Amino acid sequence: MSEEKIVIENVSRIYDIGRGNQIVAVDNVSLTISNEEFICIVGPSGCGKSTLLFLAAGLDYLSSGSILVNGKKVSGTNPEVGMVFQPDSVFPWLTVQENVEFGPRMKRLSQQECHNTAESYIEMVGLQGFEHSLPRQLSGGMKKRVDVARALANNPSILLMDEPYGALDALTKEKLQYELLRLLERERKTVMFVTHDLEEALFLGSRIVVMSRAPNTIQTVLDVPFPHPRDLTLKVKPEFQDLRLHLWDLLQVEV
């Protein structure tokens, strides 16, 4: 658990918006994430949560500082990193099976290997029987399961998730939170998870990174003391709600 998977050192991202004006999206952020840690990032809108995730994924460029993933400096996308976005990113013209097979096919695995990999992850996310369905035939929660299965089918060691359940109803969101923890008990990934939902952060995370708005940096890092395995009854326990209130108080300073 001590192996460093992601090392973020003095990272800033500044956007030039013309006429000599700039927007500081992330300012001098440093964070080290160990192997198999589940890090949740919370903070007010516009504080740089998603920007930090995109920088770690190699989908945006650093203005200064460095990010190491598995000991290598980030310089573009990395097959060791899987990404799950907030909007559904399933290909609407492909079936569930074809969506999950997409990554393995890009790696030029054999047809049988692609099929077996997709079959395994479709079963893992509970979509057996929907292999030949198109996304328009699926609910929002089912499409999000396809997103997760497709990311995992590439066998990344790191999973980056940008408010993946933000658009779902409360019951579906809680079900998927629980399923994600069960899935990661088997898959053993390192996760960076951006969310606005404080209960979601406390239920999923091993640590919570609280970001501040202006100067868009880390305000504090909170250790989550609840042992695994966790189930949804944890959310109604007094110690869970006490920590949620503490987290709420930290964020009120920023709002």
C-alpha positions in Angstrom: 0.0 0.0 0.0 3.0 2.3 0.3 4.0 2.3 -3.3 3.5 5.8 -4.8 1.2 5.6 -7.9 0.6 9.3 -8.5 2.9 12.1 -7.4 1.7 15.7 -8.0 4.4 18.3 -7.2 3.8 22.0 -7.2 1.3 21.8 -10.1 -0.3 24.9 -11.6 -2.6 25.3 -14.6 -3.1 28.8 -15.9 -5.2 29.6 -19.0 -4.6 32.7 -21.1 -8.0 34.2 -22.0 -6.7 37.1 -24.1 -5.9 40.8 -23.7 -3.4 39.9 -21.0 -5.9 38.2 -18.8 -5.5 34.8 -17.2 -7.5 32.3 -15.2 -5.7 30.3 -12.5 -7.5 26.9 -12.6 -5.0 25.1 -10.2 -2.4 26.8 -8.1 0.7 25.1 -6.7 -1.0 21.7 -5.8 1.1 18.9 -4.3 -0.3 15.5 -3.5 1.0 11.9 -3.3 -1.4 9.0 -3.8 -0.3 5.5 -2.8 -1.1 2.2 -4.5 -4.8 1.1 -4.1 -5.8 4.3 -2.4 -9.2 5.8 -3.1 -8.8 9.5 -3.1 -12.0 11.7 -3.3 -11.6 15.4 -4.3 -14.2 17.9 -3.1 -14.5 21.6 -3.1 -16.7 24.5 -4.4 -17.5 24.8 -8.1 -14.6 26.3 -10.0 -11.9 25.3 -7.6 -10.0 23.1 -10.1 -11.1 19.6 -9.1 -11.7 18.4 -12.6 -8.7 20.3 -14.0 -6.5 18.4 -11.6 -8.0 15.1 -12.8 -7.5 16.0 -16.4 -3.9 17.0 -15.8 -3.2 13.6 -14.1 -4.9 11.9 -17.1 -2.7 13.7 -19.6 -5.7 15.4 -21.2 -4.5 18.9 -20.3 -1.1 20.6 -20.1 0.7 21.7 -17.0 1.7 25.4 -16.7 4.3 24.5 -14.0 5.2 21.6 -11.7 5.2 17.9 -12.6 3.0 14.8 -12.3 4.4 11.3 -12.1 2.3 8.3 -12.7 3.9 5.0 -11.9 7.2 6.8 -11.7 6.9 8.3 -15.2 6.3 12.0 -16.0 2.9 12.6 -17.5 3.2 13.7 -21.1 -0.1 12.8 -22.9 -2.5 10.0 -22.3 -1.4 6.8 -20.6 -2.8 3.2 -21.0 -2.1 2.8 -17.3 -4.9 5.3 -16.6 -8.6 4.8 -17.2 -11.1 7.7 -17.2 -14.8 7.8 -16.4 -16.4 11.1 -17.2 -19.6 12.7 -15.8 -21.5 12.7 -19.1 -22.2 9.3 -20.6 -19.3 8.5 -23.0 -20.6 5.3 -24.4 -20.6 5.1 -28.2 -24.3 5.3 -29.1 -23.9 3.2 -32.3 -22.2 0.3 -30.5 -23.8 -2.4 -28.4 -22.8 -2.9 -24.7 -20.6 -5.8 -25.8 -19.0 -3.7 -28.6 -18.5 -0.7 -26.2 -16.6 -2.8 -23.7 -14.6 -4.6 -26.4 -13.5 -1.2 -27.9 -10.3 -0.8 -25.8 -9.0 -4.4 -26.1 -9.6 -4.2 -29.9 -7.5 -1.0 -30.1 -4.8 -3.0 -28.3 -5.1 -5.5 -31.2 -6.0 -8.4 -28.9 -7.5 -11.4 -30.6 -11.2 -11.6 -31.2 -11.6 -14.3 -28.6 -9.6 -12.3 -26.0 -11.7 -9.2 -26.7 -14.9 -11.2 -26.3 -13.7 -12.9 -23.1 -12.5 -9.6 -21.5 -15.8 -7.9 -22.4 -17.9 -10.8 -21.1 -16.0 -10.8 -17.8 -16.5 -7.1 -17.1 -20.1 -7.0 -18.3 -20.8 -9.7 -15.7 -18.8 -7.8 -13.1 -20.9 -4.7 -13.5 -24.2 -6.7 -13.6 -25.2 -6.2 -17.2 -25.5 -9.8 -18.2 -28.4 -10.1 -20.7 -27.8 -6.7 -22.1 -24.7 -7.5 -24.2 -26.5 -6.7 -27.5 -28.5 -3.7 -26.3 -27.7 -0.2 -27.7 -27.2 2.7 -25.2 -30.6 4.2 -26.1 -32.2 1.1 -24.7 -30.4 1.5 -21.3 -31.1 3.6 -18.2 -28.7 6.2 -17.0 -27.3 3.9 -14.3 -26.8 1.1 -16.8 -24.9 3.4 -19.2 -22.7 4.4 -16.3 -22.0 0.7 -15.7 -20.9 0.4 -19.3 -18.6 3.4 -18.9 -16.9 1.7 -15.8 -16.7 -1.7 -17.6 -15.1 -0.1 -20.6 -12.6 1.7 -18.6 -11.6 -1.4 -16.6 -11.5 -3.6 -19.8 -8.2 -1.8 -20.7 -6.8 -3.1 -17.4 -5.5 0.3 -16.1 -3.8 0.4 -12.7 -5.3 3.8 -12.0 -9.0 4.9 -12.4 -9.8 8.6 -12.7 -13.5 9.4 -12.2 -15.0 12.9 -12.7 -18.4 13.1 -10.9 -19.5 9.9 -12.6 -22.7 9.6 -10.7 -23.6 13.3 -10.5 -26.5 13.2 -12.9 -28.2 10.1 -11.4 -31.1 9.8 -9.0 -30.3 9.2 -5.3 -31.2 5.5 -5.2 -29.3 4.6 -8.4 -26.3 6.7 -7.2 -26.1 4.8 -3.9 -26.5 1.4 -5.6 -23.6 2.3 -7.9 -21.4 3.6 -5.1 -21.8 0.2 -3.3 -21.2 -1.7 -6.5 -18.0 0.3 -7.1 -16.6 -0.6 -3.7 -17.3 -4.3 -4.3 -15.8 -4.1 -7.7 -12.6 -2.5 -6.4 -12.2 -5.1 -3.7 -11.6 -7.5 -6.6 -9.8 -5.2 -9.1 -7.5 -3.4 -6.7 -7.1 -0.1 -8.5 -5.9 3.3 -7.4 -8.7 5.8 -7.7 -9.0 9.6 -7.9 -12.7 10.5 -7.7 -14.1 14.0 -8.1 -17.5 14.7 -6.4 -19.7 17.4 -5.0 -21.5 14.8 -2.8 -20.0 14.8 0.7 -21.6 11.5 1.7 -20.4 9.9 -1.5 -16.8 11.1 -0.7 -16.9 9.8 2.9 -18.5 6.5 1.8 -16.0 5.8 -1.0 -12.8 7.4 0.0 -9.8 6.5 2.1 -8.7 10.1 2.1 -10.6 13.3 1.1 -8.8 16.2 -0.5 -10.6 19.5 0.2 -9.8 22.2 -2.4 -10.2 25.9 -1.9 -11.5 28.5 -4.3 -9.0 31.3 -5.1 -6.2 30.4 -4.9 -7.6 27.0 -6.2 -5.3 24.8 -4.1 -5.5 22.1 -1.5 -7.0 23.4 1.8 -6.7 20.2 3.7 -6.5 16.4 3.4 -8.9 14.4 5.6 -8.3 10.8 6.6 -11.5 8.6 6.5 -11.3 6.2 9.4 -14.1 3.8 8.5 -12.8 0.2 7.8 -13.6 -1.9 4.8 -15.8 -3.6 3.7 -18.3 -0.8 3.9 -22.1 -1.0 3.3 -24.8 1.6 3.0 -25.8 1.4 6.7 -22.5 3.3 7.4 -24.2 6.5 6.2 -26.7 6.6 9.1 -24.1 6.0 11.8 -23.4 9.0 14.1 -19.7 9.0 13.5 -20.3 9.1 9.7 -22.7 12.1 10.1 -20.3 13.9 12.5 -17.5 13.6 9.9 -19.8 14.8 7.2 -20.7 17.9 9.3 -17.0 18.6 9.9 -16.4 18.3 6.1 -19.4 20.6 5.5 -17.9 23.2 7.9 -14.6 23.1 6.1 -16.3 23.8 2.8 -18.5 26.6 4.2 -15.4 28.6 4.6 -14.9 28.4 0.9 -18.4 29.1 -0.3 
